[in-house]
Amino acid sequence: MELVLLILESREKSAILKEPYKSLSPEEKSGIFSRTFLWWINPLIADGYKRLLSVEDLPKIDSEFSAAPLRDAMQKGWDQRRMESP
């Protein structure tokens, strides 16, 4: 049973994902072996070897690395700062 679970977990999941999850980054959709050995990035490396990459060629980043929550916290702190007069 553990072997079956390991095999299922090691496969890429993009074919079985429902619509809201199909836009996840390649890293998030990859299996455990692909993440461990960075196989998910090989297509990007191959494209970069063939031609110059642009920002549009890069995959979407993992949602955990989004800067939006950090920016919101920084903006909130900035808005709440004590205004000192000169």
PDB file of N, CA, C and O in Angstrom:
ATOM      1  N   MET A   1       0.817  -1.184   0.000  1.00  0.00           N
ATOM      2  CA  MET A   1       0.000   0.000   0.000  1.00  0.00           C
ATOM      3  C   MET A   1       0.871   1.262   0.000  1.00  0.00           C
ATOM      4  O   MET A   1       0.569   2.232  -0.696  1.00  0.00           O
ATOM      5  N   GLU A   2       1.949   1.240   0.785  1.00  0.00           N
ATOM      6  CA  GLU A   2       2.845   2.399   0.816  1.00  0.00           C
ATOM      7  C   GLU A   2       3.517   2.619  -0.526  1.00  0.00           C
ATOM      8  O   GLU A   2       3.728   3.762  -0.933  1.00  0.00           O
ATOM      9  N   LEU A   3       3.854   1.543  -1.217  1.00  0.00           N
ATOM     10  CA  LEU A   3       4.465   1.664  -2.537  1.00  0.00           C
ATOM     11  C   LEU A   3       3.486   2.310  -3.516  1.00  0.00           C
ATOM     12  O   LEU A   3       3.885   3.166  -4.306  1.00  0.00           O
ATOM     13  N   VAL A   4       2.228   1.920  -3.479  1.00  0.00           N
ATOM     14  CA  VAL A   4       1.213   2.503  -4.355  1.00  0.00           C
ATOM     15  C   VAL A   4       1.065   3.992  -4.057  1.00  0.00           C
ATOM     16  O   VAL A   4       0.995   4.803  -4.981  1.00  0.00           O
ATOM     17  N   LEU A   5       1.017   4.354  -2.786  1.00  0.00           N
ATOM     18  CA  LEU A   5       0.915   5.761  -2.422  1.00  0.00           C
ATOM     19  C   LEU A   5       2.144   6.552  -2.867  1.00  0.00           C
ATOM     20  O   LEU A   5       2.014   7.691  -3.316  1.00  0.00           O
ATOM     21  N   LEU A   6       3.315   5.972  -2.750  1.00  0.00           N
ATOM     22  CA  LEU A   6       4.538   6.631  -3.195  1.00  0.00           C
ATOM     23  C   LEU A   6       4.510   6.868  -4.704  1.00  0.00           C
ATOM     24  O   LEU A   6       4.890   7.940  -5.175  1.00  0.00           O
ATOM     25  N   ILE A   7       4.068   5.885  -5.444  1.00  0.00           N
ATOM     26  CA  ILE A   7       3.975   6.028  -6.899  1.00  0.00           C
ATOM     27  C   ILE A   7       2.962   7.098  -7.273  1.00  0.00           C
ATOM     28  O   ILE A   7       3.224   7.926  -8.144  1.00  0.00           O
ATOM     29  N   LEU A   8       1.808   7.084  -6.618  1.00  0.00           N
ATOM     30  CA  LEU A   8       0.791   8.090  -6.919  1.00  0.00           C
ATOM     31  C   LEU A   8       1.262   9.497  -6.551  1.00  0.00           C
ATOM     32  O   LEU A   8       0.990  10.454  -7.277  1.00  0.00           O
ATOM     33  N   GLU A   9       1.951   9.619  -5.454  1.00  0.00           N
ATOM     34  CA  GLU A   9       2.433  10.933  -5.018  1.00  0.00           C
ATOM     35  C   GLU A   9       3.561  11.441  -5.902  1.00  0.00           C
ATOM     36  O   GLU A   9       3.762  12.651  -6.007  1.00  0.00           O
ATOM     37  N   SER A  10       4.293  10.549  -6.533  1.00  0.00           N
ATOM     38  CA  SER A  10       5.436  10.965  -7.339  1.00  0.00           C
ATOM     39  C   SER A  10       5.031  11.463  -8.722  1.00  0.00           C
ATOM     40  O   SER A  10       5.857  12.047  -9.424  1.00  0.00           O
ATOM     41  N   ARG A  11       3.805  11.251  -9.123  1.00  0.00           N
ATOM     42  CA  ARG A  11       3.350  11.675 -10.451  1.00  0.00           C
ATOM     43  C   ARG A  11       2.931  13.136 -10.453  1.00  0.00           C
ATOM     44  O   ARG A  11       2.527  13.682  -9.426  1.00  0.00           O
ATOM     45  N   GLU A  12       3.032  13.760 -11.620  1.00  0.00           N
ATOM     46  CA  GLU A  12       2.564  15.137 -11.758  1.00  0.00           C
ATOM     47  C   GLU A  12       1.047  15.159 -11.674  1.00  0.00           C
ATOM     48  O   GLU A  12       0.381  14.232 -12.134  1.00  0.00           O
ATOM     49  N   LYS A  13       0.509  16.204 -11.095  1.00  0.00           N
ATOM     50  CA  LYS A  13      -0.905  16.238 -10.798  1.00  0.00           C
ATOM     51  C   LYS A  13      -1.722  17.150 -11.709  1.00  0.00           C
ATOM     52  O   LYS A  13      -2.926  17.290 -11.493  1.00  0.00           O
ATOM     53  N   SER A  14      -1.128  17.764 -12.701  1.00  0.00           N
ATOM     54  CA  SER A  14      -1.851  18.753 -13.501  1.00  0.00           C
ATOM     55  C   SER A  14      -3.018  18.157 -14.273  1.00  0.00           C
ATOM     56  O   SER A  14      -4.000  18.854 -14.525  1.00  0.00           O
ATOM     57  N   ALA A  15      -2.940  16.906 -14.650  1.00  0.00           N
ATOM     58  CA  ALA A  15      -4.022  16.297 -15.425  1.00  0.00           C
ATOM     59  C   ALA A  15      -5.267  16.026 -14.578  1.00  0.00           C
ATOM     60  O   ALA A  15      -6.368  15.942 -15.121  1.00  0.00           O
ATOM     61  N   ILE A  16      -5.116  15.890 -13.282  1.00  0.00           N
ATOM     62  CA  ILE A  16      -6.254  15.539 -12.438  1.00  0.00           C
ATOM     63  C   ILE A  16      -6.784  16.706 -11.615  1.00  0.00           C
ATOM     64  O   ILE A  16      -7.737  16.540 -10.854  1.00  0.00           O
ATOM     65  N   LEU A  17      -6.185  17.875 -11.755  1.00  0.00           N
ATOM     66  CA  LEU A  17      -6.613  19.025 -10.964  1.00  0.00           C
ATOM     67  C   LEU A  17      -7.874  19.659 -11.526  1.00  0.00           C
ATOM     68  O   LEU A  17      -8.086  19.668 -12.739  1.00  0.00           O
ATOM     69  N   LYS A  18      -8.708  20.188 -10.642  1.00  0.00           N
ATOM     70  CA  LYS A  18      -9.908  20.907 -11.061  1.00  0.00           C
ATOM     71  C   LYS A  18      -9.522  22.328 -11.433  1.00  0.00           C
ATOM     72  O   LYS A  18      -8.393  22.753 -11.187  1.00  0.00           O
ATOM     73  N   GLU A  19     -10.451  23.059 -12.023  1.00  0.00           N
ATOM     74  CA  GLU A  19     -10.183  24.361 -12.628  1.00  0.00           C
ATOM     75  C   GLU A  19      -9.488  25.377 -11.725  1.00  0.00           C
ATOM     76  O   GLU A  19      -8.510  25.971 -12.179  1.00  0.00           O
ATOM     77  N   PRO A  20      -9.905  25.623 -10.501  1.00  0.00           N
ATOM     78  CA  PRO A  20      -9.196  26.681  -9.755  1.00  0.00           C
ATOM     79  C   PRO A  20      -7.736  26.345  -9.454  1.00  0.00           C
ATOM     80  O   PRO A  20      -6.943  27.239  -9.159  1.00  0.00           O
ATOM     81  N   TYR A  21      -7.380  25.069  -9.526  1.00  0.00           N
ATOM     82  CA  TYR A  21      -6.021  24.665  -9.176  1.00  0.00           C
ATOM     83  C   TYR A  21      -5.129  24.418 -10.384  1.00  0.00           C
ATOM     84  O   TYR A  21      -3.946  24.120 -10.222  1.00  0.00           O
ATOM     85  N   LYS A  22      -5.671  24.535 -11.589  1.00  0.00           N
ATOM     86  CA  LYS A  22      -4.864  24.306 -12.789  1.00  0.00           C
ATOM     87  C   LYS A  22      -3.844  25.416 -13.022  1.00  0.00           C
ATOM     88  O   LYS A  22      -2.883  25.223 -13.768  1.00  0.00           O
ATOM     89  N   SER A  23      -4.038  26.565 -12.399  1.00  0.00           N
ATOM     90  CA  SER A  23      -3.123  27.685 -12.610  1.00  0.00           C
ATOM     91  C   SER A  23      -1.999  27.714 -11.576  1.00  0.00           C
ATOM     92  O   SER A  23      -1.279  28.708 -11.485  1.00  0.00           O
ATOM     93  N   LEU A  24      -1.837  26.659 -10.805  1.00  0.00           N
ATOM     94  CA  LEU A  24      -0.741  26.598  -9.834  1.00  0.00           C
ATOM     95  C   LEU A  24       0.595  26.562 -10.551  1.00  0.00           C
ATOM     96  O   LEU A  24       0.663  26.230 -11.735  1.00  0.00           O
ATOM     97  N   SER A  25       1.643  26.898  -9.846  1.00  0.00           N
ATOM     98  CA  SER A  25       2.981  26.887 -10.443  1.00  0.00           C
ATOM     99  C   SER A  25       3.416  25.448 -10.729  1.00  0.00           C
ATOM    100  O   SER A  25       2.900  24.520 -10.105  1.00  0.00           O
ATOM    101  N   PRO A  26       4.352  25.245 -11.655  1.00  0.00           N
ATOM    102  CA  PRO A  26       4.843  23.894 -11.944  1.00  0.00           C
ATOM    103  C   PRO A  26       5.421  23.213 -10.712  1.00  0.00           C
ATOM    104  O   PRO A  26       5.310  21.996 -10.566  1.00  0.00           O
ATOM    105  N   GLU A  27       6.026  23.976  -9.840  1.00  0.00           N
ATOM    106  CA  GLU A  27       6.590  23.409  -8.614  1.00  0.00           C
ATOM    107  C   GLU A  27       5.495  22.851  -7.720  1.00  0.00           C
ATOM    108  O   GLU A  27       5.670  21.793  -7.116  1.00  0.00           O
ATOM    109  N   GLU A  28       4.370  23.549  -7.627  1.00  0.00           N
ATOM    110  CA  GLU A  28       3.268  23.097  -6.786  1.00  0.00           C
ATOM    111  C   GLU A  28       2.571  21.869  -7.364  1.00  0.00           C
ATOM    112  O   GLU A  28       2.043  21.045  -6.617  1.00  0.00           O
ATOM    113  N   LYS A  29       2.568  21.746  -8.682  1.00  0.00           N
ATOM    114  CA  LYS A  29       1.905  20.606  -9.320  1.00  0.00           C
ATOM    115  C   LYS A  29       2.794  19.385  -9.447  1.00  0.00           C
ATOM    116  O   LYS A  29       2.297  18.297  -9.737  1.00  0.00           O
ATOM    117  N   SER A  30       4.071  19.529  -9.244  1.00  0.00           N
ATOM    118  CA  SER A  30       4.996  18.417  -9.439  1.00  0.00           C
ATOM    119  C   SER A  30       4.932  17.429  -8.283  1.00  0.00           C
ATOM    120  O   SER A  30       4.452  17.746  -7.195  1.00  0.00           O
ATOM    121  N   GLY A  31       5.422  16.236  -8.543  1.00  0.00           N
ATOM    122  CA  GLY A  31       5.444  15.192  -7.534  1.00  0.00           C
ATOM    123  C   GLY A  31       6.636  15.336  -6.603  1.00  0.00           C
ATOM    124  O   GLY A  31       7.455  16.243  -6.753  1.00  0.00           O
ATOM    125  N   ILE A  32       6.720  14.443  -5.657  1.00  0.00           N
ATOM    126  CA  ILE A  32       7.759  14.520  -4.624  1.00  0.00           C
ATOM    127  C   ILE A  32       9.167  14.358  -5.209  1.00  0.00           C
ATOM    128  O   ILE A  32      10.093  15.055  -4.795  1.00  0.00           O
ATOM    129  N   PHE A  33       9.330  13.442  -6.169  1.00  0.00           N
ATOM    130  CA  PHE A  33      10.653  13.239  -6.768  1.00  0.00           C
ATOM    131  C   PHE A  33      11.047  14.429  -7.634  1.00  0.00           C
ATOM    132  O   PHE A  33      12.205  14.847  -7.647  1.00  0.00           O
ATOM    133  N   SER A  34      10.074  14.965  -8.353  1.00  0.00           N
ATOM    134  CA  SER A  34      10.346  16.123  -9.202  1.00  0.00           C
ATOM    135  C   SER A  34      10.762  17.325  -8.374  1.00  0.00           C
ATOM    136  O   SER A  34      11.655  18.070  -8.775  1.00  0.00           O
ATOM    137  N   ARG A  35      10.130  17.526  -7.228  1.00  0.00           N
ATOM    138  CA  ARG A  35      10.512  18.626  -6.348  1.00  0.00           C
ATOM    139  C   ARG A  35      11.860  18.366  -5.687  1.00  0.00           C
ATOM    140  O   ARG A  35      12.657  19.288  -5.509  1.00  0.00           O
ATOM    141  N   THR A  36      12.112  17.126  -5.328  1.00  0.00           N
ATOM    142  CA  THR A  36      13.368  16.792  -4.659  1.00  0.00           C
ATOM    143  C   THR A  36      14.561  17.009  -5.578  1.00  0.00           C
ATOM    144  O   THR A  36      15.570  17.581  -5.166  1.00  0.00           O
ATOM    145  N   PHE A  37      14.448  16.555  -6.816  1.00  0.00           N
ATOM    146  CA  PHE A  37      15.575  16.630  -7.757  1.00  0.00           C
ATOM    147  C   PHE A  37      15.459  17.778  -8.750  1.00  0.00           C
ATOM    148  O   PHE A  37      16.234  17.858  -9.703  1.00  0.00           O
ATOM    149  N   LEU A  38      14.485  18.674  -8.531  1.00  0.00           N
ATOM    150  CA  LEU A  38      14.259  19.859  -9.372  1.00  0.00           C
ATOM    151  C   LEU A  38      14.011  19.516 -10.840  1.00  0.00           C
ATOM    152  O   LEU A  38      14.404  20.273 -11.728  1.00  0.00           O
ATOM    153  N   TRP A  39      13.366  18.390 -11.097  1.00  0.00           N
ATOM    154  CA  TRP A  39      13.038  18.018 -12.473  1.00  0.00           C
ATOM    155  C   TRP A  39      11.991  18.941 -13.070  1.00  0.00           C
ATOM    156  O   TRP A  39      11.901  19.073 -14.290  1.00  0.00           O
ATOM    157  N   TRP A  40      11.198  19.582 -12.221  1.00  0.00           N
ATOM    158  CA  TRP A  40      10.134  20.445 -12.720  1.00  0.00           C
ATOM    159  C   TRP A  40      10.694  21.664 -13.450  1.00  0.00           C
ATOM    160  O   TRP A  40       9.984  22.293 -14.235  1.00  0.00           O
ATOM    161  N   ILE A  41      11.949  22.002 -13.203  1.00  0.00           N
ATOM    162  CA  ILE A  41      12.525  23.199 -13.817  1.00  0.00           C
ATOM    163  C   ILE A  41      13.291  22.874 -15.115  1.00  0.00           C
ATOM    164  O   ILE A  41      13.719  23.788 -15.820  1.00  0.00           O
ATOM    165  N   ASN A  42      13.462  21.604 -15.428  1.00  0.00           N
ATOM    166  CA  ASN A  42      14.205  21.218 -16.634  1.00  0.00           C
ATOM    167  C   ASN A  42      13.649  21.818 -17.922  1.00  0.00           C
ATOM    168  O   ASN A  42      14.438  22.261 -18.757  1.00  0.00           O
ATOM    169  N   PRO A  43      12.315  21.857 -18.129  1.00  0.00           N
ATOM    170  CA  PRO A  43      11.836  22.499 -19.369  1.00  0.00           C
ATOM    171  C   PRO A  43      12.234  23.968 -19.478  1.00  0.00           C
ATOM    172  O   PRO A  43      12.534  24.444 -20.573  1.00  0.00           O
ATOM    173  N   LEU A  44      12.241  24.680 -18.379  1.00  0.00           N
ATOM    174  CA  LEU A  44      12.649  26.087 -18.398  1.00  0.00           C
ATOM    175  C   LEU A  44      14.135  26.216 -18.709  1.00  0.00           C
ATOM    176  O   LEU A  44      14.539  27.107 -19.457  1.00  0.00           O
ATOM    177  N   ILE A  45      14.943  25.339 -18.142  1.00  0.00           N
ATOM    178  CA  ILE A  45      16.382  25.358 -18.414  1.00  0.00           C
ATOM    179  C   ILE A  45      16.645  25.039 -19.884  1.00  0.00           C
ATOM    180  O   ILE A  45      17.506  25.656 -20.512  1.00  0.00           O
ATOM    181  N   ALA A  46      15.899  24.070 -20.435  1.00  0.00           N
ATOM    182  CA  ALA A  46      16.068  23.722 -21.854  1.00  0.00           C
ATOM    183  C   ALA A  46      15.678  24.889 -22.746  1.00  0.00           C
ATOM    184  O   ALA A  46      16.362  25.167 -23.731  1.00  0.00           O
ATOM    185  N   ASP A  47      14.586  25.578 -22.416  1.00  0.00           N
ATOM    186  CA  ASP A  47      14.184  26.751 -23.196  1.00  0.00           C
ATOM    187  C   ASP A  47      15.241  27.852 -23.109  1.00  0.00           C
ATOM    188  O   ASP A  47      15.548  28.505 -24.106  1.00  0.00           O
ATOM    189  N   GLY A  48      15.793  28.052 -21.912  1.00  0.00           N
ATOM    190  CA  GLY A  48      16.829  29.059 -21.742  1.00  0.00           C
ATOM    191  C   GLY A  48      18.106  28.734 -22.487  1.00  0.00           C
ATOM    192  O   GLY A  48      18.847  29.637 -22.876  1.00  0.00           O
ATOM    193  N   TYR A  49      18.370  27.459 -22.689  1.00  0.00           N
ATOM    194  CA  TYR A  49      19.544  27.058 -23.459  1.00  0.00           C
ATOM    195  C   TYR A  49      19.339  27.327 -24.947  1.00  0.00           C
ATOM    196  O   TYR A  49      20.288  27.647 -25.663  1.00  0.00           O
ATOM    197  N   LYS A  50      18.083  27.194 -25.412  1.00  0.00           N
ATOM    198  CA  LYS A  50      17.776  27.372 -26.833  1.00  0.00           C
ATOM    199  C   LYS A  50      17.632  28.830 -27.233  1.00  0.00           C
ATOM    200  O   LYS A  50      17.997  29.218 -28.342  1.00  0.00           O
ATOM    201  N   ARG A  51      17.090  29.644 -26.311  1.00  0.00           N
ATOM    202  CA  ARG A  51      16.824  31.044 -26.661  1.00  0.00           C
ATOM    203  C   ARG A  51      16.876  31.908 -25.410  1.00  0.00           C
ATOM    204  O   ARG A  51      16.933  31.394 -24.293  1.00  0.00           O
ATOM    205  N   LEU A  52      16.854  33.199 -25.600  1.00  0.00           N
ATOM    206  CA  LEU A  52      16.847  34.141 -24.499  1.00  0.00           C
ATOM    207  C   LEU A  52      15.453  34.171 -23.880  1.00  0.00           C
ATOM    208  O   LEU A  52      14.460  34.357 -24.584  1.00  0.00           O
ATOM    209  N   LEU A  53      15.382  33.989 -22.576  1.00  0.00           N
ATOM    210  CA  LEU A  53      14.089  33.979 -21.896  1.00  0.00           C
ATOM    211  C   LEU A  53      13.640  35.393 -21.556  1.00  0.00           C
ATOM    212  O   LEU A  53      14.459  36.279 -21.313  1.00  0.00           O
ATOM    213  N   SER A  54      12.328  35.587 -21.543  1.00  0.00           N
ATOM    214  CA  SER A  54      11.757  36.856 -21.101  1.00  0.00           C
ATOM    215  C   SER A  54      10.947  36.594 -19.834  1.00  0.00           C
ATOM    216  O   SER A  54      10.786  35.445 -19.422  1.00  0.00           O
ATOM    217  N   VAL A  55      10.450  37.637 -19.233  1.00  0.00           N
ATOM    218  CA  VAL A  55       9.673  37.507 -18.006  1.00  0.00           C
ATOM    219  C   VAL A  55       8.420  36.663 -18.251  1.00  0.00           C
ATOM    220  O   VAL A  55       7.997  35.917 -17.367  1.00  0.00           O
ATOM    221  N   GLU A  56       7.834  36.771 -19.419  1.00  0.00           N
ATOM    222  CA  GLU A  56       6.628  36.008 -19.744  1.00  0.00           C
ATOM    223  C   GLU A  56       6.895  34.508 -19.810  1.00  0.00           C
ATOM    224  O   GLU A  56       5.975  33.709 -19.631  1.00  0.00           O
ATOM    225  N   ASP A  57       8.147  34.115 -20.065  1.00  0.00           N
ATOM    226  CA  ASP A  57       8.498  32.698 -20.151  1.00  0.00           C
ATOM    227  C   ASP A  57       8.604  32.030 -18.776  1.00  0.00           C
ATOM    228  O   ASP A  57       8.520  30.806 -18.668  1.00  0.00           O
ATOM    229  N   LEU A  58       8.785  32.823 -17.748  1.00  0.00           N
ATOM    230  CA  LEU A  58       8.976  32.272 -16.417  1.00  0.00           C
ATOM    231  C   LEU A  58       7.652  31.779 -15.848  1.00  0.00           C
ATOM    232  O   LEU A  58       6.615  32.407 -16.061  1.00  0.00           O
ATOM    233  N   PRO A  59       7.674  30.672 -15.133  1.00  0.00           N
ATOM    234  CA  PRO A  59       6.423  30.156 -14.565  1.00  0.00           C
ATOM    235  C   PRO A  59       5.958  31.010 -13.395  1.00  0.00           C
ATOM    236  O   PRO A  59       6.730  31.764 -12.802  1.00  0.00           O
ATOM    237  N   LYS A  60       4.686  30.872 -13.082  1.00  0.00           N
ATOM    238  CA  LYS A  60       4.123  31.563 -11.931  1.00  0.00           C
ATOM    239  C   LYS A  60       4.811  31.041 -10.668  1.00  0.00           C
ATOM    240  O   LYS A  60       5.080  29.845 -10.559  1.00  0.00           O
ATOM    241  N   ILE A  61       5.094  31.927  -9.720  1.00  0.00           N
ATOM    242  CA  ILE A  61       5.770  31.488  -8.506  1.00  0.00           C
ATOM    243  C   ILE A  61       4.782  30.829  -7.545  1.00  0.00           C
ATOM    244  O   ILE A  61       3.571  31.030  -7.640  1.00  0.00           O
ATOM    245  N   ASP A  62       5.310  30.060  -6.642  1.00  0.00           N
ATOM    246  CA  ASP A  62       4.518  29.401  -5.616  1.00  0.00           C
ATOM    247  C   ASP A  62       3.767  30.453  -4.806  1.00  0.00           C
ATOM    248  O   ASP A  62       4.323  31.502  -4.485  1.00  0.00           O
ATOM    249  N   SER A  63       2.515  30.179  -4.478  1.00  0.00           N
ATOM    250  CA  SER A  63       1.698  31.160  -3.770  1.00  0.00           C
ATOM    251  C   SER A  63       2.270  31.514  -2.399  1.00  0.00           C
ATOM    252  O   SER A  63       1.992  32.598  -1.888  1.00  0.00           O
ATOM    253  N   GLU A  64       3.053  30.637  -1.797  1.00  0.00           N
ATOM    254  CA  GLU A  64       3.648  30.927  -0.495  1.00  0.00           C
ATOM    255  C   GLU A  64       4.721  32.016  -0.585  1.00  0.00           C
ATOM    256  O   GLU A  64       5.060  32.640   0.420  1.00  0.00           O
ATOM    257  N   PHE A  65       5.248  32.241  -1.779  1.00  0.00           N
ATOM    258  CA  PHE A  65       6.298  33.235  -1.963  1.00  0.00           C
ATOM    259  C   PHE A  65       5.769  34.574  -2.458  1.00  0.00           C
ATOM    260  O   PHE A  65       6.547  35.450  -2.836  1.00  0.00           O
ATOM    261  N   SER A  66       4.466  34.733  -2.458  1.00  0.00           N
ATOM    262  CA  SER A  66       3.865  35.976  -2.923  1.00  0.00           C
ATOM    263  C   SER A  66       4.255  37.126  -2.000  1.00  0.00           C
ATOM    264  O   SER A  66       4.288  36.969  -0.779  1.00  0.00           O
ATOM    265  N   ALA A  67       4.544  38.262  -2.580  1.00  0.00           N
ATOM    266  CA  ALA A  67       4.944  39.428  -1.803  1.00  0.00           C
ATOM    267  C   ALA A  67       3.755  40.271  -1.376  1.00  0.00           C
ATOM    268  O   ALA A  67       3.930  41.233  -0.629  1.00  0.00           O
ATOM    269  N   ALA A  68       2.554  39.942  -1.825  1.00  0.00           N
ATOM    270  CA  ALA A  68       1.381  40.752  -1.514  1.00  0.00           C
ATOM    271  C   ALA A  68       1.111  40.858  -0.011  1.00  0.00           C
ATOM    272  O   ALA A  68       0.892  41.969   0.470  1.00  0.00           O
ATOM    273  N   PRO A  69       1.114  39.752   0.762  1.00  0.00           N
ATOM    274  CA  PRO A  69       0.874  39.904   2.200  1.00  0.00           C
ATOM    275  C   PRO A  69       1.942  40.749   2.899  1.00  0.00           C
ATOM    276  O   PRO A  69       1.630  41.524   3.803  1.00  0.00           O
ATOM    277  N   LEU A  70       3.183  40.601   2.486  1.00  0.00           N
ATOM    278  CA  LEU A  70       4.264  41.394   3.067  1.00  0.00           C
ATOM    279  C   LEU A  70       4.091  42.865   2.729  1.00  0.00           C
ATOM    280  O   LEU A  70       4.280  43.729   3.585  1.00  0.00           O
ATOM    281  N   ARG A  71       3.735  43.149   1.496  1.00  0.00           N
ATOM    282  CA  ARG A  71       3.514  44.534   1.084  1.00  0.00           C
ATOM    283  C   ARG A  71       2.366  45.150   1.871  1.00  0.00           C
ATOM    284  O   ARG A  71       2.454  46.298   2.307  1.00  0.00           O
ATOM    285  N   ASP A  72       1.279  44.384   2.054  1.00  0.00           N
ATOM    286  CA  ASP A  72       0.136  44.894   2.814  1.00  0.00           C
ATOM    287  C   ASP A  72       0.525  45.195   4.262  1.00  0.00           C
ATOM    288  O   ASP A  72       0.116  46.216   4.815  1.00  0.00           O
ATOM    289  N   ALA A  73       1.314  44.311   4.875  1.00  0.00           N
ATOM    290  CA  ALA A  73       1.757  44.527   6.259  1.00  0.00           C
ATOM    291  C   ALA A  73       2.666  45.751   6.349  1.00  0.00           C
ATOM    292  O   ALA A  73       2.568  46.531   7.296  1.00  0.00           O
ATOM    293  N   MET A  74       3.542  45.917   5.373  1.00  0.00           N
ATOM    294  CA  MET A  74       4.424  47.077   5.370  1.00  0.00           C
ATOM    295  C   MET A  74       3.621  48.367   5.179  1.00  0.00           C
ATOM    296  O   MET A  74       3.894  49.376   5.831  1.00  0.00           O
ATOM    297  N   GLN A  75       2.646  48.329   4.297  1.00  0.00           N
ATOM    298  CA  GLN A  75       1.810  49.511   4.062  1.00  0.00           C
ATOM    299  C   GLN A  75       1.013  49.865   5.316  1.00  0.00           C
ATOM    300  O   GLN A  75       0.881  51.041   5.656  1.00  0.00           O
ATOM    301  N   LYS A  76       0.487  48.861   5.999  1.00  0.00           N
ATOM    302  CA  LYS A  76      -0.258  49.091   7.234  1.00  0.00           C
ATOM    303  C   LYS A  76       0.656  49.721   8.293  1.00  0.00           C
ATOM    304  O   LYS A  76       0.260  50.672   8.967  1.00  0.00           O
ATOM    305  N   GLY A  77       1.863  49.196   8.439  1.00  0.00           N
ATOM    306  CA  GLY A  77       2.824  49.766   9.382  1.00  0.00           C
ATOM    307  C   GLY A  77       3.191  51.189   9.022  1.00  0.00           C
ATOM    308  O   GLY A  77       3.327  52.040   9.901  1.00  0.00           O
ATOM    309  N   TRP A  78       3.352  51.452   7.742  1.00  0.00           N
ATOM    310  CA  TRP A  78       3.696  52.799   7.289  1.00  0.00           C
ATOM    311  C   TRP A  78       2.552  53.769   7.587  1.00  0.00           C
ATOM    312  O   TRP A  78       2.782  54.895   8.028  1.00  0.00           O
ATOM    313  N   ASP A  79       1.323  53.323   7.344  1.00  0.00           N
ATOM    314  CA  ASP A  79       0.164  54.169   7.591  1.00  0.00           C
ATOM    315  C   ASP A  79      -0.036  54.451   9.085  1.00  0.00           C
ATOM    316  O   ASP A  79      -0.573  55.498   9.446  1.00  0.00           O
ATOM    317  N   GLN A  80       0.386  53.533   9.950  1.00  0.00           N
ATOM    318  CA  GLN A  80       0.178  53.688  11.387  1.00  0.00           C
ATOM    319  C   GLN A  80       1.369  54.321  12.103  1.00  0.00           C
ATOM    320  O   GLN A  80       1.348  54.453  13.327  1.00  0.00           O
ATOM    321  N   ARG A  81       2.394  54.709  11.372  1.00  0.00           N
ATOM    322  CA  ARG A  81       3.587  55.251  12.013  1.00  0.00           C
ATOM    323  C   ARG A  81       3.257  56.583  12.700  1.00  0.00           C
ATOM    324  O   ARG A  81       2.313  57.284  12.336  1.00  0.00           O
ATOM    325  N   ARG A  82       4.033  56.881  13.655  1.00  0.00           N
ATOM    326  CA  ARG A  82       3.858  58.129  14.370  1.00  0.00           C
ATOM    327  C   ARG A  82       4.462  59.249  13.549  1.00  0.00           C
ATOM    328  O   ARG A  82       5.637  59.212  13.185  1.00  0.00           O
ATOM    329  N   MET A  83       3.658  60.223  13.269  1.00  0.00           N
ATOM    330  CA  MET A  83       4.132  61.348  12.459  1.00  0.00           C
ATOM    331  C   MET A  83       4.864  62.322  13.377  1.00  0.00           C
ATOM    332  O   MET A  83       4.273  62.884  14.299  1.00  0.00           O
ATOM    333  N   GLU A  84       6.142  62.513  13.118  1.00  0.00           N
ATOM    334  CA  GLU A  84       6.956  63.422  13.921  1.00  0.00           C
ATOM    335  C   GLU A  84       7.083  64.747  13.195  1.00  0.00           C
ATOM    336  O   GLU A  84       7.263  64.792  11.978  1.00  0.00           O
ATOM    337  N   SER A  85       6.988  65.799  13.940  1.00  0.00           N
ATOM    338  CA  SER A  85       7.154  67.115  13.320  1.00  0.00           C
ATOM    339  C   SER A  85       8.620  67.524  13.395  1.00  0.00           C
ATOM    340  O   SER A  85       9.317  67.150  14.338  1.00  0.00           O
ATOM    341  N   PRO A  86       9.100  68.288  12.409  1.00  0.00           N
ATOM    342  CA  PRO A  86      10.526  68.694  12.416  1.00  0.00           C
ATOM    343  C   PRO A  86      10.868  69.688  13.476  1.00  0.00           C
ATOM    344  O   PRO A  86      12.022  70.104  13.584  1.00  0.00           O
TER     345      PRO A  86
END
